[in-house]
Amino acid sequence: MPSHPLARCLAFGALCVVAAAPARAQDASPKLDLHGYGSWSYGRTSDDNVYLGGANRGDYRLANFALNTTLTAGRHLRADAQAECNTGDDAELVEIDFAFAEYKFSDQLRLRAGQVKQPFGIYTEVYDVGTLRPFLSLPQGVYGPVGFAGEAYRGLGLTGRGSVGRGWTVDYDAYVGGQKLMKYHAPEAYYRGESLASASDETESETTRDMVGARAVLTTPVDGLSVGASAYTGTVADSVGHRRTVGGAQIEYLHDRWTLRSELAHQVQVHDELATGGYIEAAYAFTTHWQGALLYDRLRNTFAGVNAARAPSLERHDEGVAGINYWLSPTKVVKLDVHRVSGNRLSTPDPERLAEVIESGQLRTHTTLVRFGAQFSF
Amino acid sequence: MLPIRTAAKRGAIRVLCAALATCLVLGARAAHAQPGEYKVVVNADNPMTSVSRDVVAAMFLKRQTRWPGGAEVTPVDLGSASPVRAAFSRTVLGKQMAQVSAYWQQQIFSGRGTPPPEKAGDAAVLSYVAASPGAIGYVSAGASAPGTKVVAIRP
């Protein structure tokens, strides 16, 4: 296996294509569809804070590539799988995003089993697909590493679509199982006086068990307008077993040149933390190729039993983003984003230096980030 | 607002200039397809003579997967660069091609569905529809459609 991260990603992609090719060429049942997406970006921040892969010296290493396969076996049975490799910030990761089987009883009722994309909010199911959003990254107040939703649940789920009146339809999901999610742990670790000696201490992997969740999205008779709500609850798999409950609301309007989205999410982790995040995102296509976009994003996170007065900015995140995109086609885009962040919940110096920077009074609470990149799908 | 470091400013300006230059070069290559006219065809054995626009749209977006008689709907598209497809998407689906593409990306990458097969031209669409009992497709208005049946689209 090649040693360089990008070479490994390319080798991984080539292996997947080769593995898929014979089945695709047969053009007979069962049918295999192959799709994928990828992105690369460069980011530079205005100070020592690191945010969204951007650093003061500039960082060009953030890249990802994923392959998605769908195997359709007859009218009722389907299997979906997606593998993704990510590189950036001295780390590389190849992971299975989802792998599940689906049995379709009817359009109104489908049963899913396996590792399934978690249906929460607008973007969770397409978390890394850059051509489905106006900015290089998703709004961090809801989709950042703060733990509102994992990328997938492992268990059983029901999904379907039904008409609920003239011009109204509802898409629903209900599921049981467990999930694993990653949180940016540095602020809480600082408050609790925990070690931040290595890069692996930055993030915390958290498992939720005995989870029950649901999402309903209502498509209205107004062309392009939909509203929805999501929620799940479960037990955190730690020594105490605190309950974790997350809820969210969403509204989306997609019409001709306009794309408008807004979401609000709230998380309660008993005796541990509270979080509330939300955003408003608007994009307008000036021509077939040029698109402009604006975003306001906000997150408040409080940790139980800590003295946050030592560095209150570690519990908040406010962000404004302006972006301009050039779409070569609906599946290929070049993006330029300028972010202005206030707060340090998600934008901090290297975690191993965090305590030293705070205690010397040099923590910058405002960060400007410029990002440039390209994204594609097929 | 805290001052931004000079190096970061210079870096940001370089990135901006590079992005704008790239976009200008790419923009010079832009081209716009002109919409064409189309007619909707189904298999010759299909009893339907007309279908409402909403139902045709639901079939092509795979939101309706059965004909009224219970047969499975198998839609077929022209390629994404076809002006006939652009006209069909705009007037029947009510979406620009970019929106149709985004819809299918959403379906694919969330593991919810895959788009209809795409055929290279009218002849390939007609051949597919003639051979598949539940098929529905569209071709240029001027194309002859042997082995298939043209259905009217109701508003």
Interface residues (C-beta under 8 A of the other chain):
Chain A: D33 H35 Y37 Y42 R44 T45 S46 D47 N56 G58 N68 T70 T72 R75 D80 Q82 F98 F100 E102 D107 V116 K117 E125 V126 V129 T131 L132 T159 R161 T169 D223 L254 D256 A285 T287 T288 H289 W290 I324 Y326 W327 L328 P330 T331 V334 L336 V338 R364 H366 T368 V370 F372 S377
Chain B: M1 L2 I4 R5 A7 A8 G11 A12 V15 L16 A18 A19 T22 C23 L26 G27 A30 H32 R63 Q64 T65 R66 E72 S80 G94 Q96 M97 A98 Q99 S101 A102 Q105 Q106 I108 F109 S110 G111 R112 T114
